[in-house]
Amino acid sequence: QAPLVESGGGLVQTGGSLRLSCAASRTIFMFNTMGWYRQAPGKQRELVARITSAGSTNYDDSVKGRFTISRDDAKNTVYLQMMSLKPEDTAVYYCNRVNSAGYGDAPWGQGTQVTVSS
């Protein structure tokens, strides 16, 4: 199994919704804070949501109130429910284990493309 496998992206219109999934290896997932990152063309990768092993969540201001991160410990999977999507949400989305500095520190997966049309 690849360490991190993202899925669920696609093309949606402004205001639409998508649900992303990330299947992680047990070593990466268990007892760790997991996060969703995104990288738009020409921009740096940014952390948009994180969830601790206890279920506490934190969001970037740009997605607060629209995105919801969750995790299923039995499946080693983390989800990102995205609602009220905007064109500026267009990016490749990645998940990773989040270290104390906020960076993903496991090998990156291929990500999943999210495109929001205006």
Sequence and secondary structure as in RCSB ss.txt:
>XXXX:A:sequence
QAPLVESGGGLVQTGGSLRLSCAASRTIFMFNTMGWYRQAPGKQRELVARITSAGSTNYDDSVKGRFTISRDDAK
NTVYLQMMSLKPEDTAVYYCNRVNSAGYGDAPWGQGTQVTVSS
>XXXX:A:secstr
  SEEEE  EEEETT  EEEEEEE HHHHTTS EEEEEE TTS  EEEEEE TT  EEE TTTTTTEEEEEETTT
TEEEEEE S  GGG EEEEEEEB TTS B S     EEEEEE 
